Amino acid sequence: MIFFRRKKKTAPVYNSEELMDLTQFWQLIETSKTVSEHNYDLQQLHLKKALRKLNPQAIIAFDNQFRKLRGECCHWDFWAAAYIINGGCSDDTFIDFRSWLIGQGQRYYEDAVKNIDSLVQLMETNDGDWEGLQYIAMEVFEAKTQDKLPLGYPENTEVLGEEWEEEELPQKYPILWNHFA
């Protein structure tokens, strides 16, 4: 009689700090925005559909790149822009704003990193409803694997730059203030 040993089923191990190639990342963002005809709610659905086609490791890499970019714009200038555009901005709203900004695409994101006043180029600001995009990778990963999305890339959460007071905003950011306020 021959006995077969069953291999013990083990959970897959994911490299949780791998970053998706920036070109591939921005292509996913740009395509989801274009296909959705710039409708933020539809963009989220299209991005979710695109991420479902990826393997779990690629979904993690996408989320890591997203977190890296969001951490790179954790700066008082961006908080000021969100505050001016929205007429106020809590810490949670600031996270949502940076996520939404990534969803606007590479050009808007990179221009804003170079010069915060470039945000006046934005055609729509979604009226401050910026939540949603940052959860898509997690939702897709969990649906695909039945596991929690690993913590991943260590996102910067320290707000960098020079803090401002509300009454300073019109003088400190006059272009944004005159355009959005």
C-alpha positions in Angstrom: 0.0 0.0 0.0 1.3 3.4 -0.9 0.6 6.4 1.2 0.7 9.9 -0.1 1.5 12.8 2.2 -0.6 15.8 1.7 1.3 19.0 1.5 0.2 21.3 4.2 -1.5 24.3 2.6 0.2 27.5 3.6 -0.8 31.0 3.0 1.1 32.8 0.3 3.8 35.2 1.4 3.7 38.6 -0.2 6.5 41.0 -0.5 4.7 43.9 1.0 7.2 46.8 0.1 7.6 46.3 -3.6 6.6 49.3 -5.7 4.8 49.1 -9.0 6.7 50.7 -11.9 5.7 54.4 -12.1 4.9 54.1 -15.8 2.5 51.2 -15.2 1.0 52.9 -12.2 0.3 56.2 -14.0 -1.1 54.3 -17.0 -3.7 52.5 -14.7 -4.6 55.9 -13.2 -4.8 57.7 -16.5 -6.8 55.0 -18.2 -9.3 54.8 -15.3 -9.8 58.6 -15.5 -10.1 58.7 -19.3 -12.5 55.8 -19.5 -14.7 57.3 -16.8 -14.8 60.6 -18.7 -13.5 62.3 -15.6 -16.3 61.2 -13.3 -14.6 60.4 -10.0 -17.1 57.7 -8.9 -16.9 55.9 -12.3 -13.1 56.3 -12.1 -13.1 54.3 -8.9 -15.1 51.5 -10.6 -12.9 51.4 -13.6 -9.7 51.3 -11.5 -11.2 48.5 -9.4 -11.9 46.6 -12.6 -8.4 47.1 -13.9 -6.8 46.0 -10.6 -8.9 42.8 -10.5 -7.0 41.7 -13.6 -3.7 41.9 -11.6 -2.2 39.2 -9.4 -2.1 39.9 -5.7 1.6 40.9 -5.7 0.9 43.5 -8.4 -2.1 44.9 -6.4 0.2 45.3 -3.4 2.8 47.0 -5.6 0.1 49.3 -6.9 -1.0 50.2 -3.4 2.6 50.7 -2.3 3.3 53.1 -5.1 0.0 54.9 -4.3 1.1 55.2 -0.6 4.5 56.4 -1.6 3.1 59.2 -3.8 0.6 60.2 -1.2 3.3 60.4 1.4 5.5 62.6 -0.9 2.8 65.3 -1.0 2.2 65.2 2.8 3.2 68.9 2.9 1.7 72.0 4.4 1.4 73.5 0.9 -0.9 70.7 -0.2 -2.9 71.0 3.0 -3.3 74.7 2.3 -4.5 73.9 -1.2 -7.0 71.4 0.1 -8.2 73.9 2.7 -8.6 76.7 0.2 -10.3 74.5 -2.5 -12.7 72.9 0.1 -13.3 75.9 2.4 -11.7 73.9 5.2 -9.8 70.6 5.6 -9.5 68.1 8.5 -6.7 65.6 8.7 -8.9 62.8 7.2 -9.9 65.1 4.4 -6.2 65.9 3.8 -5.5 62.2 3.2 -8.5 62.0 0.9 -7.4 65.1 -1.0 -3.9 63.7 -1.7 -5.5 60.4 -2.8 -7.9 62.3 -5.1 -5.0 64.4 -6.5 -3.1 61.2 -7.5 -6.3 60.1 -9.3 -6.1 63.3 -11.4 -3.1 61.9 -13.1 0.6 62.2 -13.5 0.6 65.7 -15.0 -1.5 67.3 -12.3 0.3 65.5 -9.5 3.8 66.3 -10.7 3.0 69.9 -11.6 1.6 70.4 -8.1 4.7 68.9 -6.5 6.8 71.4 -8.4 4.4 74.4 -7.9 1.3 74.2 -5.7 -0.3 77.1 -7.7 -0.5 74.8 -10.7 -3.6 73.3 -9.0 -5.6 76.2 -10.6 -5.4 74.0 -13.8 -7.9 71.6 -12.3 -11.1 71.6 -14.2 -13.1 70.0 -11.4 -12.4 69.7 -7.7 -15.2 67.2 -7.0 -16.6 69.6 -4.5 -14.5 68.2 -1.7 -15.8 64.7 -2.0 -12.3 63.2 -2.3 -12.7 59.9 -0.4 -12.6 56.5 -2.2 -9.6 56.1 -4.4 -7.3 55.1 -1.6 -9.4 52.0 -0.6 -9.6 50.3 -4.0 -6.4 48.3 -3.9 -7.4 47.0 -0.4 -10.9 46.1 -1.5 -9.7 44.2 -4.6 -6.9 42.5 -2.8 -9.1 41.3 0.0 -11.8 40.1 -2.4 -9.2 38.2 -4.5 -7.2 36.6 -1.7 -9.6 36.6 1.3 -6.6 38.1 3.2 -5.9 41.5 4.5 -3.8 43.8 2.4 -0.3 43.8 4.0 0.8 47.1 5.6 3.2 47.6 2.7 5.4 50.6 1.9 6.0 52.8 5.0 4.1 55.9 3.9 5.3 59.3 5.1 2.6 60.7 7.5 4.6 63.6 8.9 3.4 66.9 7.4 6.5 68.6 6.0 7.1 72.3 5.3 6.0 75.4 7.0 2.8 75.3 9.0 0.3 78.2 8.3 -2.5 79.9 10.1 -5.9 80.2 8.4 -5.7 84.0 8.3 -2.4 83.8 6.4 -3.8 81.8 3.5 -4.8 84.7 1.2 -1.4 86.3 1.5 0.7 83.1 1.5 -1.2 81.4 -1.4 -2.8 84.3 -3.4 -3.1 82.5 -6.7 -5.0 79.5 -5.2 -7.0 81.9 -2.9 -8.2 84.1 -5.8 -9.0 81.1 -7.9 -10.9 78.9 -5.4 -11.9 81.0 -2.4 
